[in-house]
Amino acid sequence: EVQLVESGGGLVQPGGSLRLSCAASGFTFSSYAMHWVRQAPGKGLEYVSAISSNGGSTYYANSVKGRFTISRDNSKNTLYLQMGSLRAEDTAVYYCARLFDSSGYPTTNYWGQGTLVTVSS
Amino acid sequence: QTVVTQEPSFSVSPGGTVTLTCGLSSGSVSTSYYPSWYQQTPGQAPRTLIYSTNTRSSGVPDRFSGSILGNKAALTITGAQADDESDYYCVLYMGSGILVFGGGTKLTVL
């Protein structure tokens, strides 16, 4: 069974940093691209960042480019999101997700339960 | 910047049929965009209903169907039930590993 478990969320002051982690199990982690998707309170889903299976390619939404860094450790089956220069508008539930199949197409997908990040003084 | 458009809200009567649509700010949606539809209830992670235009995910009832209607992707719910009241998101694949989410449609069943 595919499982994605996020951790690392919490309350952080504006301008601060936070690192989210996502522990993956139930599939060959190193064969799949991985993603972070967020949802601000009462708002829709936003595609934040993506990383290829070997970590060689990354993607960032314009809203986080230059402030967030996605990475992965395939030996630990873990995905990370390093968030810096945090702003109030980064307040959201952050979901770790596997949104593509092993061929690189958006077919079946899996989501974690989400971790809440609150940016406030 | 590509914008994926969805109706902000829709309502359907129990047992009725509703079609939600997903368009592009410029251009037409085709199967090449691998349209997917996610369902999300409050406090829960999204759940995939449909991917690759019209393929139902495992366990999804056949009252949910996906298609291309004109220049948009469409999600049709036939015989709506009370627990279909959710937010529905369309997601399009832009290539190079990039997905774009629509703003979501809040469906009310009443």
Interface residues (C-beta under 8 A of the other chain):
Chain A: A33 H35 V37 G44 L45 E46 Y47 A50 S52 S57 Y59 N62 Y95 L99 F100 G104 Y105 P106 T107 T108 N109 W111 G112 Q113 G114
Chain B: Q1 Y34 S36 Y38 Q40 A45 P46 R47 T48 Y51 S52 T55 S57 S58 D87 Y89 V91 Y93 S96 G97 I98 L99 V100 F101 G102 G103 G104
